[in-house]
Amino acid sequence: MSSLSRETDNGCNGWRLRFFSDGKRRSIRLGKVTKRAAEEIQRHINSLARTHELGLPVEVETHRWLVEVDEAVHQNLAKWGLCEPRGSATDRDSCRLLGPFLDAYIKRRTDCAVNTIINFKQTRRLLVEYFKENKPLRSITPADAVRWRQWMIARPLATASVSKYVKRTKTMIKAAVNDQFISSNPFESLKGGSESNRSRHFFISQAVATTVLDACPDNDWKLIFGLPRFAGLRCPTEVTRLKWSDIDWGAKRMRIDSSKTGERYCPIFPILATLLKAAMDDPFKDPVYCIQRYRGNVNLGTTLKRYIVAAGVKPWPKTFVNLRSSCRTELQDRFPSHVVDNWLGQSTKVAEMHYLQVTVDHWHKAVTEDQPVPASAQTPETPESDQT
């Protein structure tokens, strides 16, 4: 229950709102506003007090009102636990602009891997290039979001790239809604399109893989190539972090510490066992890491392409992604999806969209092997009693 009263003492001619929250009587001076505006504030504060008492989420209309409400009122509501604090006034004002908000968002995402931060920065560059650094977040409309997507397509950017930028933007701008800088996400209903680009798929067969392995100059490079191709490890992050202590020869499995998906275990397939034992027997091996010379987020693709060319093989697009894709495709033919998901640290949905390929062997098997005819398709024999 709340009440509005007009203040006339001490030269004031405004409104004061009194209400109960957590069993205590609260009071907020609203200042010189119209009676209609005071009643609007009263309605929203009543809603906040009710949802706070019942442990319910804030109503959409009240959430929008909180975004725009006067700072003094907001501070009192936050002090009484009816809403989350906004932070300093300086931070709040600067983060209402696109560029400063995106910078603050990226800076606080310390939970993300290096590549994810790079992806966020790429998305920021495209947003600021189109909307400009000091574009108020509140002024961006859903129609502006559509025009931004059209602008990216016209650059031109690949449909898969546009989809990724749209999804990252939705994630970042959603944080602006949660921080109450804006009341709704103008990018929420924006369609990104498919991220799968099958024109860049390339299957590295066992024969080609063996040829490239023979051209790799040392154990480091044989593992850099072999771990993604035969165990589906992400390169460089998972490959360069693999330690000798992760190799369990007794159980014939290895522990993979992934910055993206956490810990998982993968079998030491026979061909990998050969590569790992050769590296372990190297007298100059690193005592901790399986890969001796490289660590962290390094660019290994350019050098690997030189060894691919030296092997007499034409380099394929997305060097390490297609190695991992080839591994997934082969394992999928031998084991159930949930098993391969567990080993490679990805979902079936992601694999179907980005990794699984149709190979030459699939086509050959389809046109050369006889398939059993389903019982439902067989022509029933005519009973002897019905024959004429």
Helices and strands as residue ranges (DSSP letters): E 2-6, G 9-11, E 15-21, E 24-31, H 35-54, H 60-68, H 71-79, H 89-94, H 98-108, H 114-131, G 137-139, H 142-154, H 159-178, G 198-200, H 206-215, H 219-231, H 237-241, G 244-246, E 247-248, E 253-258, E 262-267, H 270-280, H 301-310, H 319-332, H 337-344, H 348-350, I 351-355, H 360-368, G 375-377, G 384-386
